[in-house]
Amino acid sequence: MMKRHAKWLAVLAAIALLLLVLLYNGRKIAEQANRPMPARQETTLAADVAVVQVTTGRYAPTLEAFGSADAHYRLSLTTQVAGRVARLADSLEAGQQVRRGSVLVQLEDTDYRATLASAEKELASARLDLLEAEREAAQAQAEWRTSGMEGEPDSPLVLHEPQLALARAAVAEAEAAVTAARQDLDRTRIQAPFDALVVERNVSPGSYLQAGGEVAQLYSTDRVEIALPLSQRDWAKLPDLPTLEAGDWPVTLISVETGERWQGYVRRAERHLDDSNRQRALVAAVDQPLAHTPPLAPGTFVRAEIPGRELTDLWRLPPSALSQRGEIWYVADGALATFAAEPVASDAQALYIQPPESLRQQTVQVLTHPLSSYVPGMAVHPVEAQDE
């Protein structure tokens, strides 16, 4: 009986303990439920963007143009008299250089020497006839004065005036014939009219040439000239014509094929627009082109770099700073901003932009590689670009 009573007391104690535990846990849960929740903190990560710091300045951008080096003179050398080729100069071969006045071709000249001798004989005879006519005219005048007759003779024949005029005309004609014969003889020696490069030889020993027959193709070696077409916008970036044509405005020429470089200068400016491209050309030149190392051969296609005049209120930016949509992106108060821009000038290293008036008097962080996904107002973290 005692054992059963103790057992029930133990059960009742366990139940009481369980109720106490449940009551305590319920109170704690209620306290947690009534405690205020902490405010949610939202954080936004700003993207890193590469920037360069720019301010407006004065720059002289370099203009770029393309052209072909052409000889100052190109000549198809022809003969002025007919004849058979008796001798050719060793230098009359393609690729050889010849000096002004050097004899390139000698034609057979026997007939021309005979013609000259005959003309000289006719001249001597005409001069003799003139002397006789002058003596007879002087004698006639003396006889007229001693005749005692007054006034002038009824006919000029009395004083031998027509005979004297005829003799003088015959001498003049004979002198002209001698001059022509001597010139024809001299023309059998075909000479280089200027220092030249032989491009093509068109005759051989024994060839018979008619007057006007082609002997060789020559290019002058005094200088090459390069016509560089420029747009009206490019012309606006250059100084005035007197400055350009003074002879000391530099032009750097680079071979498109090999990268070889030559230093030239502005020779002149054309005053007309080309019908094919509606552009006006600036003509650059290189003196003694074949004496340079390496030589600048006629026909070389080159890229020209021409320094322009100094321009003001410009940003100098890396070429990658201009987006595909023609926009410049910059950072303002930690966020992106943009404006549409068209380069005033550009060269291989940079492009030159005229910024809005509101940005000209301050230092601005400009993005070097804007992405198409950027939107104005986007929060960014600018990072100074390296080696831009």
Secondary structure, DSSP 8 states (H G I E B T S, - for coil): -HHHHHHHHHHHHHHHHHHHHHHHHHHHHHHHHHS-----------EEEEEEEE--EEE--EEEEEEEEEES-EEEEE-SS-EEEEEE-TT-STT-EE-TT-EEEEE--HHHHHHHHHHHHHHHHHHHHHHHHHHHHHHHHHHHHHT---S--SSGGGGTHHHHHHHHHHHHHHHHHHHHHHHHHHTTEEE-SSSEEEEEE---TT-EE-TT-EEEEEEE-SEEEEEEEE-HHHHTTS--HHHHTTTT-EEEEEETTT--EEEEEEEEE--S--TTT--EEEEEEEESGGGSSS---TT-EEEEEEE---EEEEEEE-GGGB-TTSEEEEEETTEEEEEE---SEE-SS-EEE---GGGTTS-EEEESS--TT--TT-BEEEEE-S--
